[in-house]
């Protein structure tokens, strides 16, 4: 997958490039340090994915993304130090939204999700369908009456079936609901979310994380820490007070 990096800070670009070099299946084909330069590079290079900083002088990342005119549009992963941009970012159908400082595992998760979205879009095009129908079909295929969370968007609300959520992480005053194809941001406390998720398959594994047990591929212990490795390669730390309940949910005796 061909990737373009966009950030006005040279150190941030260097960090992203180092991380990308360690992620299999992607190739950094270029970089840009402002919105105008990014649009020129996107037009010339036709990347599959643009990893885009939101806060840049002049044309910011959101305006840059909105002004992309090539077809098909590249997948987008936004990077920023401020979570309040998230609703606008997801309105632009971003594959993911990462808060700085960028962690390697979060960047890898974002690029994997972008790759899956691109592959599904291309498969839909080969079949003569609209890519947007895929997510609709996935949602409609779920059992009627499944619990759900409604996430505010610029033009209304989006239904997110809890059954589609793989894991949840706290992001300051918000939470990020991670599904296979994209993430959703919701302003809610973890305590209130725990009440909403009561009786569902998602379990709390840390004061700042929930996980679906069926998505856990491995449990690792190192000194005094316990880490869950999810099937997509994401690592989630287990809080000390949650270890016993997590092991019980995973059927570990």
Secondary structure by P-SEA (a helix, b strand, c coil): cbbbbbcccaaaaaaaaaaaaaccccccccccccaaaaaaaaaaccccccccccccccccaaaaaaacccccccbbbbbcccccaaaaaaaacccccccccccaaaaaaaaaaaaaaaaaaaaaaaacccccaaaaaaaaacccccbbbbbbcccbbbbbccccccbbbbcccbbbbbcccbbbbbbccaaaaaaaacccccccccccccccccccccccccccbbbbbcccbbbbbbcccaaaaaaaaaccc
